[in-house]
Each structure stands twice: as C-alpha cells, then as structure tokens.
Amino acid sequence: MPFKTDGGGLAVRLNDAKLYVSESASTWNTRLSQIGNISGKVIICTYTLPDIDYIQKILDKRSENVTIIAHEKFRKKAMQLKAIYPSLKIYLKPDVHAKIVLIEPQTVWLSSANFGSSGWFEQTIGVHSRTAYDFYLNALSKYLKVAL
C-alpha cells in the first residue's frame, strides 16, 4: 500500500535513493567529499558536534553558505567552529535532535548519526528529490532565526 500525505508526513516517490549502514565505511566526510565543488546552500542539522577536528576536515573544503543547527548544549563547540569559520551560520536550539543534511537544490541526507565521526552502528538514507528537500527545508525554517 503506498504512503499518503497526511498530518504525519509527506508521501514522495523517489527515483534516486541510497541506503547506508555504518559498516559500509560511508561517513559524513565521504558523503560530503564534493562539498567544495557545489555552490548551493548546505544546511546541517545535528544534535551534537562530537568531533571538531573531524568537522573541520569537511568545512575546510567549504564553509561559505553553510549553516549548522545543533542543540544548545553544544554551544562551546559551536563557538569554536564559529571562531575558525566566521562566515559559518550556526543556530543553537533546545529541542534539536534530528540529523539531517540538505544540499541545495535537491539532496537530503537523513541519518541516525550526528554530524561528526561515530563508532556507533548508524543508518543513513540519501535521496535526490526537490519535493523532499523543500519539505525538510520548510520544517527546519523555524530554527533559522537568531544565529551566533
């Protein structure tokens, strides 16, 4: 039975999706290896910022037009990143737990993994869908107010 759009979410048909588990050696660094070659907005939503050195390896490729939304408990690490990358937009909120990366115009990564390295068993799905991108961009828009 196909999914339906209702109060619980958006039904979307996908022609291009990729599934990952942590054993596949795919990491945020691998998934975002081409971040320096794209010009669209990148929005990273994560609960924590677990490994600043690891995150720097990704942001060293490009920090312009990149936004991070994280839980406010990680203000100290967020301030470290902001000091290194002044153009980075960072928003801290008390109710963030999602792990989503949006890359304009149509890439969406949904993951159990926080943005950084993890030794945990993690799952991720990547999709190319403008409909899914717009859906999650709209959902995240309430967090994109009052940056550091």
C-alpha positions as CSV (number, residue, x, y, z in Angstrom):
1,M,0.0,0.0,0.0
2,P,1.5,3.4,-1.0
3,F,2.2,6.1,1.6
4,K,-0.2,9.1,1.6
5,T,0.5,12.7,2.5
6,D,-1.3,13.5,5.7
7,G,-0.7,15.2,9.1
8,G,2.0,12.7,9.8
9,G,4.2,13.5,6.8
10,L,4.8,13.9,3.1
11,A,4.4,11.0,0.7
12,V,7.0,11.2,-2.1
13,R,8.1,8.9,-4.9
14,L,11.8,8.6,-5.3
15,N,13.8,7.7,-8.4
16,D,17.2,8.1,-6.7
17,A,18.0,7.0,-3.2
18,K,20.9,5.4,-1.4
19,L,20.9,3.4,1.9
20,Y,23.9,3.2,4.2
21,V,24.9,1.3,7.3
22,S,27.9,2.2,9.4
23,E,29.9,-0.9,8.2
24,S,29.8,0.3,4.6
25,A,32.5,2.8,5.5
26,S,30.4,5.7,4.3
27,T,30.9,8.7,6.6
28,W,29.9,12.3,6.6
29,N,33.3,13.1,5.2
30,T,32.7,10.7,2.3
31,R,29.1,11.8,1.7
32,L,30.2,15.5,1.6
33,S,33.5,14.9,-0.2
34,Q,32.4,17.1,-3.1
35,I,31.1,20.0,-0.9
36,G,33.8,22.3,-2.3
37,N,32.5,21.7,-5.8
38,I,28.9,22.7,-5.2
39,S,27.7,26.3,-4.8
40,G,24.2,25.7,-3.3
41,K,23.3,26.2,0.3
42,V,24.2,23.4,2.8
43,I,22.2,23.1,6.0
44,I,23.4,20.6,8.6
45,C,21.1,19.7,11.5
46,T,22.6,17.6,14.2
47,Y,22.1,17.0,17.9
48,T,25.7,17.2,18.8
49,L,29.0,18.3,17.3
50,P,31.0,15.3,18.5
51,D,34.4,15.8,16.9
52,I,35.6,19.3,16.0
53,D,38.7,18.1,14.2
54,Y,36.6,15.8,12.0
55,I,34.1,18.5,11.2
56,Q,37.0,20.8,10.3
57,K,38.1,18.4,7.6
58,I,34.7,18.8,6.0
59,L,34.4,22.5,6.5
60,D,37.9,23.2,5.2
61,K,36.6,22.2,1.8
62,R,34.0,24.9,2.1
63,S,32.4,26.8,4.9
64,E,30.7,29.6,2.8
65,N,26.9,29.3,2.5
66,V,26.9,26.5,5.2
67,T,24.5,26.5,8.1
68,I,24.7,24.3,11.2
69,I,21.7,23.8,13.5
70,A,22.6,22.0,16.8
71,H,21.4,21.5,20.3
72,E,22.2,24.4,22.6
73,K,24.1,22.1,25.0
74,F,27.0,22.2,22.5
75,R,27.5,26.0,22.5
76,K,31.2,25.7,23.4
77,K,31.9,23.5,20.4
78,A,29.7,25.7,18.2
79,M,31.7,28.8,19.3
80,Q,35.0,27.0,18.4
81,L,33.7,26.4,14.9
82,K,32.4,30.0,14.6
83,A,35.9,31.3,15.6
84,I,37.5,29.2,12.9
85,Y,34.9,29.8,10.2
86,P,33.4,33.3,10.7
87,S,31.1,33.0,7.7
88,L,29.5,29.8,9.1
89,K,26.0,30.4,10.3
90,I,25.2,28.5,13.5
91,Y,21.9,28.2,15.2
92,L,21.5,26.6,18.7
93,K,18.1,25.4,19.9
94,P,17.0,23.4,23.0
95,D,14.9,20.9,21.1
96,V,17.1,19.8,18.2
97,H,17.7,16.0,17.9
98,A,17.4,15.4,14.2
99,K,20.3,14.5,12.0
100,I,19.6,16.0,8.5
101,V,21.8,17.4,5.8
102,L,20.3,19.4,3.0
103,I,22.3,20.3,-0.1
104,E,20.6,22.7,-2.5
105,P,18.8,22.1,-4.8
106,Q,17.6,18.6,-4.1
107,T,19.9,16.4,-1.9
108,V,18.6,15.2,1.5
109,W,20.5,13.0,3.9
110,L,18.6,11.6,6.9
111,S,20.7,9.7,9.4
112,S,20.9,8.4,12.9
113,A,24.5,9.7,13.0
114,N,25.3,13.1,14.4
115,F,27.4,15.3,12.2
116,G,30.9,14.1,13.0
117,S,32.6,10.7,13.5
118,S,30.8,7.9,15.2
119,G,31.7,4.5,16.5
120,W,28.1,3.5,16.7
121,F,26.0,1.3,14.4
122,E,24.4,4.0,12.3
123,Q,21.9,4.2,9.4
124,T,21.6,6.8,6.7
125,I,19.5,7.4,3.6
126,G,20.3,9.8,0.9
127,V,17.7,11.0,-1.6
128,H,17.6,13.3,-4.6
129,S,14.2,14.9,-4.5
130,R,13.3,18.6,-4.7
131,T,10.0,17.7,-3.0
132,A,11.8,16.1,0.0
133,Y,14.3,18.9,0.1
134,D,11.6,21.6,0.2
135,F,9.7,19.6,2.8
136,Y,12.7,19.4,5.2
137,L,13.8,23.0,4.4
138,N,10.3,24.2,5.5
139,A,10.5,22.0,8.7
140,L,13.9,23.5,9.6
141,S,13.0,27.1,8.8
142,K,11.7,27.7,12.3
143,Y,15.2,27.0,13.6
144,L,16.9,29.5,11.2
145,K,16.4,32.6,13.4
146,V,19.0,34.4,15.6
147,A,22.3,32.9,14.6
148,L,25.5,33.1,16.7
